[in-house]
């Protein structure tokens, strides 16, 4: 997990500025939306590219009551950093570090009998019960236990293990498939199925600490889905989960990451000059080109070739030609900003710069991917770290 403690004094080839003040404000906004439900701050994939540990700390400072990760390694890294907030980890494979997670007090998600067996064996080795949450597949078709006989078997076995003191069933949960698509019929169908599976488990004697199904879009737009806890991922970082639902500003959220670089070269070229690999861009006339020293090795999508927007010298420019591994070019249209001038790829939009959503639209993807893919060669620089 990358963490840059302070703003470096030397010039940087590129930087991802992470505004922890904005993140804390987003948590407070999400807490208000959640009302009586606790907010889980999801910090998987190194905090969606923002830095898991600094973002987790800021989220907890702002009142997040849980943290969420995909992999056990991510969860254990939070504990190693001194965070003792409840953590749920949900993506396990056979032979995973079950005992380490149990000893660290991490809640582990179980979607099938194999996982329960491994958690129980690890609990015996650790000499303490495993905190487990049973995940129901209510219609997403990914992880989670199928309803019917499979759910009955998992619930029954978990209760028997709980009676032996080997596990404590702390949660029942599921995940929406289409909560970012307003009015999609699967939303109501999944919610109904979740209530049915909850009723069965609780009827058998499960007494969970938390029941949860709401992700970021459901937290923002579907209050009937909030139950005891909401899992907020992309919204935590100030990005709307879907343009159809609204902009970040519509929800009172502020983007946390600003990605910028510096022009490494500005030069005059004649008309008809090919630019970058394959010459997919040829200058229409005499112009100036600016070299931006970041590329797909830094997480800049190659799909942004010819389309990605960049703010340079107060004007939107477009990636000219192909994005290369370490650099790309913008056509400056005859302007001559000095070498070293800032090139802002995306940010909150306050200064007229593009946003992560603008890049997503340019690449035919989602803003989640834009921020998460920013690589480790780009240092994270944290601002407003002090409450």
N, C-alpha and C positions, 0 to 999 in steps of 0.2 A: 504494500500500500504506500503510495507516494505521499510525501509530506514535505513541503518547503516551509521552514520555520519563519523566515522573514523575507522581506523584499530585497533581492540582491541589488548591490550597488553597480555591478558591471552590466553593460548592455546585454540584452538577451536576444538570441535569434528569434525566439518565440516565447510566449507566456500565456498560461491560462489563469487569469485572475479570478479568484474564488471569493465572492463577497459573503462572508459568514453572517454579516448583519442582515443581508437579504434572506439568507436561509432561516435565521431565527424568526424573522418577520413572517416568512411563509409558514413556519410551524405554528405560530400563533394564529394565523388566518385559518389554517386547517383545523386547529383545535376548536375554533369558533364554529366552523362548519360541522364538526363532529358532535358538538354539544356534549352529551353525557358519555360518549364513547372515547376510549383512550386512543391516542395517535401512536401508531408504530412508524418509525422512520426507517425506511428500507434503504440500506447502504450497500447493497450487493454491487458487484462489478466496480469495486473501488469507488463506491458512492456515485454510481452512474458517471464515472470519469472525473468526479470532483475531489476525490480523496476521502476514503471511508472514515478514517479516524477523526480528522478535524470536523467533518460534517456530522458525524455521530455525536461528538462532544457538543457542538453548537445546537443540534436538535434537542439533546437532553437538557441543555441549559434553558431552552425555550419551552420545555414542558412535555416533550415526547416521552411516553411512558414505557415504550418497547423499542427495540431495534430488530431489524430483519435482514437476514443474509440468505443467499442461495447456498453457497458451499460451506462445509464445516471449517475449512481453512480460513474463510472470511470471518466466521464467528469467533474462532479461537484467536485471531489477530486482534479483535476488539477486546477480548479479555486480557490479552498480553499487553495491551495499551492502557489497562487499568479501568476500563469501563465495566461497571458491575450492574448496569441496567439489564432487565430481562431481555434475552435475545432468542429469537426463533430462527432455526436453520432448516431449510426444507428440501435441499437437493442432495440425496444420499445415494451411494452405490454400495454394493456388497464389499465388505472389508474396510469400510470407512473408519475414521477415528472416533468410533462411538464412545469408547471409554474416556478419552480425553474430553470430549464434549460433555459427558455426564459429570465428570469430575469438575468441570468448569461451570457447572450449573446452567448449561445451555439447553433450551427446549429443542427437542428433535422431532421432526415431522415424520409420521409413518403413513404410508399409503397401501401397505400390504403386509401379509404375514411374514415374509422373509425379513422385513425391516424390524418388525416387532421381535422376532426371534434374536436378531443381532443386538438389538437394544437391551433385551433381557439378559443375554449372555454377558454383555459389557457391564450391566448393572451388578451382576453377581461378582464379576472381577473387581469392580470398583468398590463394592461394599456399600453402595448407596443407591437409592431408587433413581431411575431415569425419568426426567420430566419429558413427557411425550404429548404431542398433539396429533390427533387423528384427522387426516385430510380426506375429504369426500370429493369424488368426481361427480359433480352435479350437472355436467354437460360440456365441460371444456375439452375432455378427451385427452388430457395430458396426464400429469401425475394425479394421484388421488385414488381412493378405493371406490369400486363400482357399488351402486346401491343394490339392495336385495341381499342375497345370501352372502356375498363377499363382505358387505358392510356388517352384517350380523356376526359373521365369523370373527372379523377383526375386533369389533366392539366386545364380543364375549371373551376373546382371548386377552384383550387388554385389561378387562375387569378382573379376570382371574389372576393376571400378573400383578395387578394393583392390590388384590387381596393378599398376595404373598409378600407384599412390600417391595416388589422389584421395579414397579413403575408408578408414577403418579400421572393420571391423565389430566393435563392442564388446559387442553384446548380442543375444540372441534372447529374445522374450518374448510373453506373451499375457495375457488377463484372463478371470476367471471370470464366468459369468452368475448363478449361484445358490449361491455358496459360503456365503451367509448362511441357506440353507435346509438344515438337517441332513438328510443322506441323499438329497438330490435326485439323480436318476440322471445329470443332465448333468455333475455334478462329475467322476465317474469317466470319463465319455466325453470330456470336455475334456482331462483329464489324460493319457489314452491318446493322444489326437490330438496334444497338445503334445509328448509323448515321440517320436512318429513324425516330427513336423516337425523337432524337434531333431536326431534321428538322421539325417534326410536332409541337413540343412544341414551338420552336422558331417562327414558322410560325403563331402560335396563339398569340404570343406576349410575351413569356417568355424571359427575358434577364438575364441569369444566370451570376454570377461572375465566376463560375468554372464549367467545364464539365470534367468528369473523369471516366475512366474505368480501367486504368492500375494498377495492383497490382505489387508485387515484380518481378515475372518472366517477366511480360510484360514490366516493366520499364527497365529491363536488356537486353531484347532481341527483343522487338517489338516497335521500335520508332514511328511507325505509329499510335500507340494507346495512345500516351501521352496526347493529347489535352491540357488542361490548367493546369492540376494537376496530379501527380502520387501518389498513395498510397503505401508507402513502409513499410512493416511489417518485415518479417523475414530477409530480406536483411539488414535492419537497424542494426541488431544484428550480422551481419557478417556471416550469414549462407546462403548457397545456397538454393533457393527454390526447387531445384531438381538436383540430381546428373547427370541427362541426359543433363541438361543445362550447367553444368560446376561446378568446385569447387569454393569456395570463392576466392581463389587466382586468378582464371581465370577472375574474375570480379573486382579484386582490392579491395576485402573486407577482413576484419579480424574479426574472432569470438571474441565476447565481453566477454563471460562468461568462467571462468575456475572453475570447480567444483573439490574440493579436500577434503580429510579427512586425518586422522592419524591412523596408526595401533594401535589398543588397546591391542593386544596380539600377540605374536609370540611363537609357541610351536612345539616341536617335536612329531610326531605321527608315529605309525607303519604302515606298509602296511595293507590293508584291513580295515582301519578305516573309518566308515561312517561319512559323513559331512552334517550337517544341516538337516532340516525336510525331512522325507521320504527316507533319504540315497540315493538320486539320484546320488550322487557322492561318490565313495569309493576310497580311496587312492590306487594307483597301487603298491606302495612300500613305504618304510620308507621315510618320507618327513617332511617338516615344513609347518605349516599353519599360515596365517596371518588373523587377525580379523579386518574388516573394519566397524566402528560403524555407518553406515548409511543403511537405508533399504527403503522399499516401503512407509513407513510413511513420509519419506523425499523426495519421488518422484522417487526413484530408481525403475525402472520397474521390477516387478516380472518376466516378460517375459525375463529378462536378465539372469535368472538362468541358469548357465552352459555356458553362451555365452558372458556376458558383459566383455569388456576389461578394465584393470586398469594398470597404470604405477606405479610400486613399485620398488624402488632401481635400477632405470634405465632399468628395463625390463617390457615388457608387460606380465601381468598375466591375468587369466580368472576367473570369478566368479565360485567358486567350489560349486556345489549344489544349493539349493534354496536360493533366496534372501528372507530374513525374514523381519518382520516389521521394525526392528531397526538396522539390521546388516547383513553382509554377509561375506563369507570366500573366500580367495584366496589361492591356492596351490603355495607355494614359491619354491617348487622343491629342498629343502635342504638349500636354502639361509637363512641367519639369519640377516636381517636388524633389527636394534634396535626398540623396542617399541617406538611409537611416530613418526616413519618415515612417510613421506608424501606418500599418495596414491592418485594419480591424476586420476579421472575418465574421465574427458574430458577437453579440452582447445583448443587453436589455433593449436596445433601440433608442435610448435617450438622446444620443448624439447623431441620430440618423443612420447608425450602422445597421447592417442586416442582423437578423436574429437566427437562432438555431432552426426555427421553423422555416425561415426563408431558404436556408441551406437544404432542409428536408424537401421542400417543394422543388428546388432546383435539381435535386438528385433522385426524386421519385421514391423517397423513403420517409421515415418518421424522425422527429426530433430526438427521440430516445437514442437512436443510433448515432446521430451526429455528435452528441456530447460524450456518449459512452466510448466511442472509438478513438478519442484523442489519446495519443500514445504517451509512453513514459519518457520519450525524448523532450516532451514539452513540460517544463517545470510548472507546478502549481504554486501560485503565489497568493497567500491568504491575506485578505484585508478585513478590517473590522472584526478581528479575532477577539478583542476584549469586549465583554458585555457592558 
